[in-house]
Amino acid sequence: IVYLFSRHVSTEVKEMFSIDENKGEIRLQGKLDYEEMDSYEITVEARDRGSPPLSGHCKVVVEVLDVND
């Protein structure tokens, strides 16, 4: 199974997060700032290597807490 961001995921999210194609782990690439964005919705697709390939998807929501307040 291969994991990837959906084609509907914005460039901003793709720059902020990365996904491991083999494990599906989503990792942060930089620092999150509550004042810039308080949540992120990331649509992930899982695709097998069949012929034709089958796929499924889910939405991951990351909520950012404002630690300064």
N, CA, C and O of each residue as an XYZ file, in Angstrom:
276
protein
N       0.856     -1.185      0.000
C       0.000      0.000      0.000
C       0.890      1.233      0.000
O       1.900      1.288      0.701
N       0.498      2.221     -0.799
C       1.211      3.494     -0.890
C       0.308      4.584     -0.331
O      -0.873      4.654     -0.673
N       0.858      5.431      0.526
C       0.115      6.541      1.126
C       0.584      7.846      0.499
O       1.780      8.057      0.296
N      -0.368      8.715      0.195
C      -0.017     10.007     -0.379
C      -1.097     11.024     -0.066
O      -2.237     10.679      0.244
N      -0.704     12.299     -0.158
C      -1.683     13.363      0.002
C      -2.594     13.367     -1.214
O      -2.146     13.135     -2.337
N      -3.859     13.630     -0.987
C      -4.806     13.752     -2.083
C      -4.410     14.917     -2.981
O      -3.737     15.847     -2.536
N      -4.822     14.869     -4.228
C      -4.516     15.981     -5.145
C      -5.251     17.262     -4.744
O      -4.936     18.339     -5.251
N      -6.222     17.155     -3.843
C      -6.969     18.320     -3.376
C      -6.276     19.053     -2.224
O      -6.727     20.121     -1.811
N      -5.195     18.489     -1.711
C      -4.452     19.112     -0.609
C      -3.686     20.320     -1.149
O      -3.031     20.238     -2.188
N      -3.775     21.430     -0.437
C      -3.144     22.670     -0.903
C      -1.618     22.592     -0.850
O      -1.042     21.786     -0.120
N      -0.995     23.441     -1.633
C       0.466     23.520     -1.655
C       0.990     23.915     -0.277
O       2.032     23.425      0.157
N       0.271     24.797      0.409
C       0.674     25.229      1.749
C       0.769     24.043      2.707
O       1.725     23.939      3.476
N      -0.213     23.157      2.663
C      -0.206     21.973      3.535
C       0.932     21.034      3.138
O       1.595     20.468      4.007
N       1.163     20.865      1.843
C       2.248     19.991      1.377
C       3.622     20.523      1.785
O       4.555     19.744      1.979
N       3.751     21.850      1.918
C       5.005     22.433      2.375
C       5.160     22.296      3.888
O       6.279     22.195      4.391
N       4.041     22.292      4.615
C       4.072     22.241      6.074
C       4.219     20.805      6.603
O       4.827     20.589      7.652
N       3.663     19.830      5.877
C       3.654     18.437      6.319
C       4.236     17.538      5.230
O       4.217     17.879      4.047
N       4.751     16.392      5.651
C       5.188     15.366      4.699
C       4.543     14.048      5.110
O       4.124     13.880      6.255
N       4.469     13.116      4.162
C       3.885     11.808      4.458
C       4.849     10.724      3.994
O       5.407     10.807      2.899
N       5.042      9.711      4.827
C       5.867      8.562      4.470
C       5.026      7.652      3.579
O       3.993      7.145      4.016
N       5.449      7.446      2.357
C       4.677      6.661      1.387
C       4.441      5.224      1.832
O       3.422      4.629      1.480
N       5.368      4.658      2.601
C       5.259      3.258      3.005
C       4.489      3.057      4.308
O       3.743      2.088      4.447
N       4.666      3.962      5.254
C       4.042      3.811      6.571
C       2.792      4.655      6.755
O       1.943      4.327      7.583
N       2.665      5.747      5.990
C       1.528      6.645      6.148
C       1.705      7.660      7.263
O       0.770      8.395      7.582
N       2.894      7.714      7.863
C       3.155      8.676      8.936
C       3.200     10.094      8.368
O       3.869     10.357      7.369
N       2.484     10.994      9.018
C       2.487     12.401      8.627
C       3.384     13.138      9.608
O       3.220     13.024     10.823
N       4.332     13.893      9.071
C       5.297     14.619      9.913
C       5.264     16.102      9.599
O       5.008     16.516      8.468
N       5.527     16.881     10.618
C       5.581     18.330     10.505
C       6.944     18.740      9.963
O       7.965     18.217     10.408
N       6.975     19.669      9.007
C       8.217     20.123      8.393
C       8.729     21.435      8.985
O       9.905     21.763      8.830
N       7.872     22.178      9.651
C       8.272     23.463     10.223
C       7.533     23.694     11.528
O       7.122     22.746     12.196
N       7.368     24.952     11.884
C       6.647     25.295     13.102
C       5.245     25.771     12.756
O       5.033     26.455     11.755
N       4.292     25.396     13.602
C       2.916     25.838     13.428
C       2.693     27.118     14.222
O       3.234     27.283     15.315
N       1.901     28.012     13.670
C       1.589     29.263     14.335
C       0.073     29.430     14.362
O      -0.566     29.531     13.315
N      -0.494     29.458     15.561
C      -1.938     29.569     15.735
C      -2.487     30.825     15.060
O      -3.582     30.800     14.498
N      -1.731     31.920     15.114
C      -2.200     33.170     14.528
C      -2.299     33.092     12.996
O      -3.115     33.789     12.393
N      -1.483     32.258     12.377
C      -1.536     32.094     10.921
C      -2.634     31.122     10.503
O      -3.380     31.389      9.560
N      -2.733     30.000     11.203
C      -3.730     28.981     10.860
C      -4.024     28.175     12.114
O      -3.102     27.658     12.745
N      -5.308     28.060     12.487
C      -5.639     27.340     13.726
C      -5.969     25.868     13.505
O      -6.082     25.113     14.471
N      -6.127     25.446     12.245
C      -6.334     24.024     11.969
C      -5.989     23.716     10.511
O      -6.012     24.592      9.647
N      -5.673     22.460     10.272
C      -5.335     21.980      8.934
C      -6.161     20.731      8.659
O      -6.287     19.863      9.523
N      -6.721     20.639      7.461
C      -7.405     19.430      7.019
C      -6.556     18.793      5.926
O      -6.264     19.415      4.905
N      -6.170     17.553      6.155
C      -5.286     16.858      5.226
C      -5.999     15.594      4.747
O      -6.276     14.695      5.541
N      -6.291     15.530      3.466
C      -6.910     14.336      2.900
C      -5.806     13.402      2.428
O      -4.960     13.775      1.615
N      -5.830     12.179      2.953
C      -4.813     11.177      2.650
C      -5.445     10.057      1.839
O      -6.564      9.628      2.119
N      -4.725      9.593      0.841
C      -5.180      8.482      0.012
C      -4.261      7.290      0.235
O      -3.042      7.444      0.308
N      -4.845      6.109      0.342
C      -4.089      4.855      0.430
C      -4.433      4.052     -0.817
O      -5.605      3.807     -1.101
N      -3.416      3.646     -1.555
C      -3.624      2.959     -2.831
C      -2.810      1.668     -2.848
O      -1.639      1.649     -2.468
N      -3.454      0.593     -3.295
C      -2.695     -0.656     -3.401
C      -1.996     -0.702     -4.758
O      -2.162      0.194     -5.586
N      -1.220     -1.751     -4.970
C      -0.436     -1.860     -6.207
C      -1.060     -2.870     -7.177
O      -0.371     -3.458     -8.010
N      -2.375     -3.056     -7.051
C      -3.065     -4.001     -7.920
C      -3.271     -3.442     -9.318
O      -2.911     -2.304     -9.619
N      -3.857     -4.272    -10.151
C      -4.151     -3.845    -11.517
C      -5.602     -4.178    -11.811
O      -5.905     -5.340    -12.082
N      -6.490     -3.242    -11.772
C      -6.293     -1.814    -11.505
C      -6.132     -1.570    -10.006
O      -6.615     -2.358     -9.193
N      -5.456     -0.480     -9.639
C      -5.256     -0.194     -8.212
C      -6.559      0.223     -7.532
O      -7.385      0.930     -8.109
N      -6.716     -0.230     -6.304
C      -7.851      0.188     -5.479
C      -7.352      1.221     -4.487
O      -6.193      1.187     -4.072
N      -8.232      2.145     -4.108
C      -7.793      3.182     -3.169
C      -8.904      3.516     -2.187
O     -10.084      3.265     -2.430
N      -8.486      4.085     -1.084
C      -9.383      4.592     -0.061
C      -8.814      5.905      0.433
O      -7.650      6.213      0.179
N      -9.618      6.677      1.132
C      -9.122      7.962      1.619
C      -9.707      8.274      2.992
O     -10.724      7.713      3.400
N      -9.044      9.173      3.682
C      -9.526      9.653      4.970
C      -9.082     11.102      5.137
O      -8.202     11.576      4.418
N      -9.685     11.789      6.074
C      -9.328     13.175      6.355
C      -8.695     13.240      7.735
O      -9.259     12.748      8.711
N      -7.531     13.847      7.807
C      -6.821     14.045      9.065
C      -6.943     15.517      9.424
O      -6.602     16.380      8.614
N      -7.420     15.816     10.618
C      -7.565     17.201     11.071
C      -6.529     17.471     12.150
O      -6.464     16.756     13.151
N      -5.721     18.503     11.945
C      -4.712     18.915     12.914
C      -5.184     20.248     13.494
O      -5.290     21.238     12.770
N      -5.465     20.275     14.786
C      -5.879     21.501     15.455
C      -4.681     22.078     16.207
O      -4.015     21.377     16.970
N      -4.420     23.353     15.983
C      -3.279     24.027     16.583
C      -3.768     24.771     17.829
O      -4.744     25.517     17.770
N      -3.081     24.560     18.954
C      -3.439     25.240     20.204
C      -2.628     26.533     20.332
O      -1.467     26.588     19.927
N      -3.236     27.546     20.885
C      -2.564     28.802     21.126
C      -1.961     28.762     22.525
O      -2.637     29.075     23.504
N      -0.695     28.380     22.619
C      -0.054     28.198     23.907
C       0.290     29.510     24.601
O       0.536     29.515     25.807
N       0.312     30.622     23.869
C       0.650     31.908     24.477
C      -0.498     32.488     25.290
O      -0.265     33.284     26.200
N      -1.730     32.105     24.978
C      -2.882     32.657     25.698
C      -3.263     31.753     26.825
O      -4.212     32.042     27.554
